[in-house]
Amino acid sequence: MLRVLVAEDSVTSRELLVAILRSDPEITVVGEASNGIDAVVLTKQLRPDVITMDIRMPKQDGFESTRQIMIDAPTPIVIVSSIYEERDVEVSMHALRVGALTVLPKPPGPESPDFDDQCRKLVQTVKAMAQVKVVRRWRERVTITPPPTPHVERAARVRIVAIVASTGGPSALARILSNLSADFEAPILVVQHISTGFVGGLAAWLNTISPLPVRVAQDGEPLRAKTVYVAPDNAHLGVRNQSEIALLRTPPIEGFRPSGTTLFESVSRVFGNAMVAVTLTGMGSDGVAGLRAVRTAGGRIIAQDEATCVVFGMPAAAIAAGLADSTLPLDAIASRLEELAAP
């Protein structure tokens, strides 16, 4: 049985979450916390396999509770947050940075037409996150010095970067973007698998820590240097030409829209060997088919290494397919991008 702790201050919401989780015969709810402090205490006492964590709770919010749990009793945490409160979305992003694995919107009431789908997604996510091996976070910031960057043969200066990420991606993106200089010229296009309703908050949060402006991409807008574009909900991200963003409503690929494969294929068609594709932490293999197009066009491919991934799924798939030109720890990726894009 998968043992779950539910942290939620609203009695109604908590009862709904518990009922949804208990509807699956493989899940048992071992504890319920009505505030953030109890969530930390019960985690240490009960040692659950997974925690669903609300953001806005009395005594201590979900961010601080997540931070403490990841220091004292590392446990997979799924943030369950309101998408209608700007502060909740912002705090959810911070919780991902300190160790939570993913974020989901709070399930609607049973009268909603989306109720069954949201329940199914909650159960599937909790089960999937239980398989993730989380690591302890430290109270003091640890500075990691990346290894020396090996010499890179440059067939062409990189003029655009395409990145795909899933589980663990928001934190990884934050690390890469915060390590880039404000003079990084190449535009950056990002596909991050995240629950519907959270992409705006993700972009806003990344914008506060990145020296480059971060925005949710819009169809037909200019492709500008020194700018990061994040794919919006339910649309594939790509480029129409070397100066224009394209959003596509074509069918999902392997269940994903936006898809890393569509991003990589679109950018490689337009920019050829002047692009670099980056595949970061995440479950599954989204993007691998698109990386084959990047390889054919002569673009460079970077995969995040296993040691720094929350889930070594997508990078592992790229490496297993023989497509990665380099496999780098997270803290070495920004410096490699700087080198590839240098004039």
N, C-alpha and C positions, 0 to 999 in steps of 0.2 A: 504494500500500500504506500502511496505517495502521501507524505505527511505535510500539511500546509498550515501555516499561521496566517490569519487574516487580521490586518491592522486597519481599522476604519472607525471613525468616531460616530458617524451617523448610524443609529440603530437600524433604520430601514435599509440603508445601503449595505450594512454589514450582514443583515439577515439574507438579503438578496444574493450577495457574493457567496455566503456559506451554502445557501441552497443550490446555487449553480454548480459550485465545486463538488458538493456531495451527490449531485445527480450522476456523477461519473463513478462507477463502482471501483475504480482504481485509486480514488482520492479519498483521504480522510482529513477533515479539519481538526487539528489537534489543539488549537487554541484561538482565542479571539481577544484582540487588544483594542481598547476604546481610546487610547491616547499613545503618543510617541514614546513616552517613558516605559509604559507597560510593554510596548512592542519590543524594546531592547531587553527588558527583564525576561519576558517570556521566550525570546529567542535563545537566551543563555540556558534557561531552565528546560525547554522542550526540545531544543535542537531540531527544528523542522527541516524538511528537505527544500522547501520554498516558502517565501513570504510574499503576500500581496500587501502592498504598502500604500495607504492614502497619503496625500500631501498635506492637506490642511487638517491638523489635529490639535487638540488642547495639550498644554504642558510642554509639548515638543513636536515640531513638525516632521514631516516625512524625510526631508533632506537631512536634518541632524540625526534622526534615528537611523537612517541608512548609513551615514558616516560612522556612527558609533558601532553599528553591527559589523560593518566591514573591517573595523579595527579589532574588535573583541571576539566576535563569533562569526566569521565570514560565511554567508549564506546567500544563495541565489535570491534576488529580490526583483519582483515585478511591480513597478509603480502603476497604480490604478488611479487616474487623475481626471478631474473635470477638464474638458477642452474648452469650456465656455468662460473660464476665469483666467485672465492673462497671467496673474501672479502664479496660479497653480501650474500652468504650462512652463513658466520660467523656472520655478523651483523644481519641477520634474526634470528639466534639463540638467540642473546642478546635481540632482540625485544620480543621474546617469554618470556624471563625471566622477563622483566619489564611489561608484561601484555597483549601482543598480544595473540590471542587465537590459531591461527594455521598459517601455511605457505603453499602457493601454488606456483608452477612454473608459470611464465608468459605464457599466452596462445600462441601457435605458430600461424603463419599466416594461413589464410583460405586454403592455398594450402596444408597444412600438413594433412596426413591421420589421425592424432590424434586430429584434430581441434574440431570436434563435441564432442568427449569425454571430452576434456579439458574445453570446454564451459559449458557442462552439469555439470561437477564437480565444476566449479567456481560458477555457479548459486546455486547449491545444498548446497555448503559450506556457501555461504553468507546467505542463508535462515536459515540454521541450526545454524550458529553463532549468528544470531539475537535473538535467544531464550535464549542465555546464559546471566545470570545475572552477570555482571562484578562488581568488587569491586574497590574502590579508593585505589591507591597506595600513600604512604607517602613520602615526600621529605627526611626525615631522616630515617635511617634504624631502624626498631623496632625489638628488640630481644625478641623472644617468648620463655619462659621457658616451656618445656614440662612437663606434669604432671608426678608424680612419676610412674615408671613402675611397674605394679603389678607383683606379684610372678608368675613365669611360671613353670609348671611341665614339665620337659624335658624327654621325652621318649628316645630321642637320640640327640646327638649334631648335629646341622645343619651343613651340609658340602657343601651345594649349595643353592643359592637364585635364584628364577625365578620371574621376574617382568613383568607385562603388563600394558601399559598406552596408552591413546589416547589424546583427547583434553585437553590441560593444562599439558600434560605429560613431555615435555622437562624441564619446570621449576621445576616440582615436582622431577624429576630425579636428576636435578642439586642440589636441596636442600638435598636430601637423600645422594647422593654420596659425596658431600662436607662435610657432617657431619660424615662420616665414617672415621675410623683411617686408616693409611697406613698399619697397621698390620692386617686388616680384612682378614682372611684366605680364607673364602669360595668364590669360583668364583661366579659371578653374571651374569645371562643371562637375556637380556632385549628385549622385543617386544614393540616397540613404533610405533603406527600408525602415519605415516608421509608421505607427498607427495613424489612420486618417484623423486629421484635425491638429496634429502636432508639428507639422513641418514649418508653419509660420513661426511658432515659438522656438523651434530649433534654429532657424535662420537668425532670428532676433538675438538669441543667446550667443550663437557663434559670432555674431557681429560685435558683441561687447568684448570679446577676447581676441579677435583677429585684427591685425594691423591693416588687413584688406577688407573693404566693404563686402558684406554677405547679404544676398537678397534671394527671395524666391523668384525663380525664372518666370518670365512671361513670353508668350508666343510672339515672335516678330520683333522683340526688342533688340537693340544693338548689342553685339558681343564686344565688351569693352576690356581693355587691359586692366590689370590690377584689381580684378573683381571676381568674386566667388558667386556662382549661380547654383542654387539648390533646386532639384526637381520638385514641382508641386505635387499635391495629391492627385493620384489617378491619371497621370499623363506621363508619357515617355519624354525624356529630355534628349535633345540633340542639337545639331546646327544645320541651318539651311544653306549657308555658304560661310565664307570666312569672316563675315561681319554681322551675322544675324542668328539669334536663338530660334530653335524650332521646338514646339511641343506637339506631340503626336497622340491621337486617341486610338491608335491601332490596338488590336487585342493584346492582352497580357502575354508575356513570354514566361513559360514555366511558372505561371501564377503571379508574376510580378508586373505591375505597372505603377511607377516607373521601373524599367529594367536596366540592369547594367549592360546586358548584351546590346540592347538598342543604342545606348549611349556610346559604347565603344565602336559599334559598326558605323554610326552616323559620323562621329568625329574622325574616324580613320578614312572614310570616303572623301572627306573635305580636306583634311590636313595631312594625310599620308604619313610620311616619316617625320613630320614636324610635331608629333604628339607624343605624350607619355600617358599610359594607362596605369592606374594604381588600384589594386584590389586589396581591401582591408578586411578585418575581422568580420565574421558572419557565418551563419549556417547555410548549407546547401552549396550550389555551384553557379549561382547567377553571375553572368558576365563571361564565363569561359568561352562560350560560342563566339561572343563579340571579340574576345582577345585573339582568336584565330584571324579575324579580319585585321586587327592591329598588327599582328605579326606579318601577314601578307603585305600590308602597306609599308612595312619597315619601321613602324613606331616602336618605342621602348615600352617595356612592361615591368612594373615593380609589384612584388607581392610582400605583404607584411609577414614577418617570421612567426613561427609557432609560439615562441616564448612570450611574445608581447600581445598575442591575440587573446581576446576573451573566448572566441570560438574559432578554431583553425579549420574552418570549412571551405569558404570561398578561396582563400589563398592556397590552401592545400590542393584544391581541385585544379587551380591554375598551374601549380608546380607539378602535379602528377601528370598533367597534359603536356608538360615540357614547354610551356609558354612563357614562363617568367625569366626575364633577363637577369634579374637580381632579386634576392630575398633579403629583406632588411628589417632590423628592429624598428619599432615605431619611431623612436627618437632620431633615427638616421634618415628618415624619408624626406623631411623638409630640406635638409642640406643637399641630398641627392637632387631634388627638384631644382634647387637654386643653381646647382652646377650645370644641369642639363639645359636650363633656360638662360644661362649667362651668355652675353653677347661675345 
